[in-house]
Amino acid sequence: MNRSPPVRESQKGVEIIGTRNRHTIRPKGRARWLIHLFPLPALIVYTLFVLYPILSAFLYSLYDWQGIKRGVFVGLKNFVTLFTVEPFNEMFWNAFGHNVSYFVIEMIVQNGIAFGLAFLIYRKIRGSAFLKIAYFMPRLLSVIVIGFLWKLILNPNYGALNTLLAEVGLQEWARPWLGDPDTALIAIILINCWFGIGFAMLIFLAGLQAIPEELIEAARLDGARGLRLLWKIILPLCMPAITIMTIFTFIQAFEAFELVYAMQGSMGEPFRSTDTLAVYFYRMAFSSAGGAGDLAVGLGSALAVVLFFIVASVSAVSLYLMRKREVQH
């Protein structure tokens, strides 16, 4: 039988003894430095595509601009103009209200349906594995593709939705969904809810599966059943997942751009009824239709900074409250 030679540990490394030649395995200094270089490519990419744009937006917001040429330092003038001078302040608050509507409707519709679906899968109904894949399938498609397909479905002349309503005798319900200011924004938000249900469902399902079965069984022995079990036991234990999904929903709602741009363009049509802060920023900074008659890089950068502070502050406060709650429990 082959036996491994005895090993003795020392401060210099691992020393193999009992053989004719002694070998000491020592970590090499060059190898140690190479290990610290492994995160460097990711750090460079993060700096170029995340930190640098953020810092540039802060810097650009403090200057006056003539087209794409930087002018004199103006301090906070761009921020004052954004909030006090028409039409910039009017368009800002209009877009801000649409972002709030985006968040509220997504929290109710998207996350409500997603939690219900996650609970059904958690109860291990027949075909739950297939349902999990089916609900997540829309998430695999590009947002631009989603916008193009739903724009065809909602077409007032030959769209599938109005055709279906006519077939079942509900012609009075048919309307130009994306051409009516009363329905355009709601239609886009509901499409976004359909697109995001799968991801939210997986987050909630992970939270449900993290609940110990012993607690559920103990609650049932104590007489908790149905809605009482859901409200008193399952929902409180699932609060970390709910809080995380709330933060994700808020960030996504206040960064809403791709779907609105794909379906309604950069003008937030019709009549700015689908305008959001991200679309308004794009229109102001990269086109001449932002209200200034020319490229407004300084105002656009100021809007980007305001949007960054809104998202960062709300996310930070939510994470702080979540961690404080976990510590207390």
DAJOGI-V129190 format. One record per pair of residues at least 24 apart in sequence whose ideal C-beta (glycine too) atoms are under 8 Angstrom apart, sorted by the first residue. I is the first residue (numbers start at 1). J is the second residue. D is the distance in Angstrom with one decimal. If there is no record, write none. Layout:
I|J|D ; I|J|D
This chain:
54|308|6.7 ; 56|301|7.9 ; 57|301|4.7 ; 57|304|4.5 ; 57|305|5.7 ; 57|308|7.3 ; 58|301|7.7 ; 58|305|5.9 ; 59|301|8.0 ; 60|297|5.9 ; 60|298|6.2 ; 60|301|3.8 ; 61|298|6.1 ; 61|301|3.9 ; 61|302|4.1 ; 61|304|7.5 ; 61|305|5.1 ; 62|298|7.9 ; 63|298|5.8 ; 64|298|5.9 ; 65|295|7.1 ; 65|296|7.2 ; 65|297|4.3 ; 65|298|4.7 ; 67|294|6.2 ; 67|295|5.4 ; 68|295|6.3 ; 68|297|6.6 ; 70|297|8.0 ; 74|298|7.3 ; 78|298|4.5 ; 78|299|5.3 ; 78|301|7.2 ; 78|302|3.9 ; 79|302|5.0 ; 79|305|7.8 ; 79|306|7.3 ; 81|299|6.3 ; 81|302|7.8 ; 82|299|5.9 ; 82|302|5.2 ; 82|303|6.1 ; 82|306|7.1 ; 87|291|4.8 ; 88|291|5.6 ; 88|292|7.9 ; 88|299|6.6 ; 91|272|6.9 ; 91|275|6.8 ; 91|280|5.9 ; 91|291|6.2 ; 92|277|7.6 ; 92|280|7.0 ; 92|303|7.1 ; 94|272|5.9 ; 94|275|6.0 ; 95|268|7.4 ; 95|272|7.9 ; 95|275|4.6 ; 95|276|5.3 ; 95|277|4.8 ; 95|279|7.1 ; 95|280|4.5 ; 96|277|6.2 ; 98|185|5.9 ; 98|273|7.9 ; 98|274|6.9 ; 98|275|6.0 ; 98|276|5.3 ; 99|253|5.8 ; 99|254|5.0 ; 99|256|6.7 ; 99|276|5.4 ; 99|277|5.5 ; 101|185|6.6 ; 101|189|7.0 ; 102|189|5.6 ; 102|192|7.6 ; 102|253|4.1 ; 102|254|7.7 ; 102|256|5.4 ; 102|276|6.9 ; 103|249|6.4 ; 103|250|5.6 ; 103|253|3.8 ; 103|254|7.1 ; 105|186|7.2 ; 105|189|4.8 ; 105|190|7.5 ; 105|193|7.2 ; 106|189|6.6 ; 106|192|6.8 ; 106|193|5.7 ; 106|196|7.2 ; 106|249|5.2 ; 106|252|7.5 ; 106|253|5.8 ; 107|246|6.9 ; 107|249|5.8 ; 109|189|7.9 ; 109|190|6.7 ; 109|193|4.7 ; 110|192|7.6 ; 110|193|3.8 ; 110|196|5.4 ; 110|197|5.7 ; 110|200|5.8 ; 110|249|7.1 ; 111|200|5.4 ; 111|204|7.8 ; 111|242|7.9 ; 111|245|5.9 ; 111|246|7.6 ; 111|249|6.3 ; 113|193|7.5 ; 113|197|5.8 ; 114|196|7.9 ; 114|197|4.9 ; 114|198|7.9 ; 114|200|3.6 ; 114|201|4.3 ; 114|203|7.9 ; 114|204|5.8 ; 114|245|7.8 ; 115|200|7.7 ; 115|201|7.8 ; 115|204|4.9 ; 115|242|7.8 ; 117|197|7.1 ; 117|201|4.9 ; 118|201|4.7 ; 118|202|7.7 ; 118|204|3.8 ; 118|205|4.1 ; 118|208|6.0 ; 119|204|7.7 ; 119|208|6.7 ; 119|230|7.6 ; 119|234|7.9 ; 121|201|7.5 ; 121|205|5.9 ; 122|205|6.2 ; 122|208|4.3 ; 122|209|6.6 ; 132|201|7.6 ; 132|202|7.7 ; 132|205|7.5 ; 135|197|6.1 ; 135|198|4.6 ; 135|201|5.4 ; 136|198|3.4 ; 136|199|7.1 ; 136|201|7.2 ; 136|202|6.6 ; 137|198|6.8 ; 138|194|6.4 ; 138|195|5.2 ; 138|197|7.7 ; 138|198|6.2 ; 139|195|6.8 ; 139|196|7.2 ; 139|198|4.6 ; 139|199|5.4 ; 141|195|7.8 ; 143|195|7.3 ; 143|258|4.1 ; 143|259|5.5 ; 143|262|6.5 ; 144|258|6.7 ; 144|262|5.0 ; 146|191|6.9 ; 146|195|5.6 ; 146|259|6.8 ; 146|262|7.6 ; 147|191|7.8 ; 147|258|7.4 ; 147|259|5.2 ; 147|261|7.9 ; 147|262|2.9 ; 147|263|4.5 ; 148|262|6.5 ; 150|191|5.0 ; 150|263|6.9 ; 151|178|6.8 ; 151|262|7.6 ; 151|263|5.3 ; 154|178|5.5 ; 154|187|6.4 ; 178|263|6.4 ; 178|264|6.7 ; 178|270|7.9 ; 179|270|5.8 ; 180|270|7.3 ; 181|270|5.3 ; 181|271|5.4 ; 181|273|3.8 ; 182|273|7.9 ; 184|264|6.9 ; 184|269|7.6 ; 184|270|6.1 ; 184|273|5.2 ; 184|274|5.1 ; 185|273|5.7 ; 185|274|4.9 ; 188|259|6.0 ; 188|260|6.0 ; 188|263|5.9 ; 188|264|7.3 ; 188|274|5.9 ; 191|259|6.6 ; 191|263|7.8 ; 192|256|7.2 ; 192|259|5.5 ; 195|259|7.5 ; 196|252|7.2 ; 200|245|5.5 ; 200|248|7.8 ; 200|249|7.6 ; 203|241|5.5 ; 203|244|6.4 ; 203|245|4.9 ; 203|248|7.5 ; 204|238|7.0 ; 204|241|5.6 ; 204|242|7.4 ; 204|245|6.7 ; 206|241|6.3 ; 207|238|4.4 ; 207|240|6.4 ; 207|241|2.6 ; 207|242|7.0 ; 208|234|7.1 ; 208|238|6.0 ; 208|241|7.7 ; 210|241|7.7 ; 211|237|4.8 ; 211|238|6.9 ; 239|322|7.8 ; 239|325|7.1 ; 240|322|6.6 ; 240|326|7.0 ; 243|318|6.4 ; 243|321|7.8 ; 243|322|4.5 ; 244|322|7.7 ; 246|318|6.7 ; 247|314|7.9 ; 247|315|5.3 ; 247|318|5.0 ; 247|319|7.0 ; 250|311|7.3 ; 250|314|5.8 ; 250|315|7.0 ; 250|318|7.6 ; 251|311|5.6 ; 251|315|6.4 ; 254|278|7.8 ; 254|307|6.6 ; 254|310|6.1 ; 254|311|5.4 ; 255|307|7.8 ; 255|311|7.0 ; 257|282|6.8 ; 277|303|6.8 ; 277|307|5.2 ; 278|307|7.1 ; 281|307|6.8
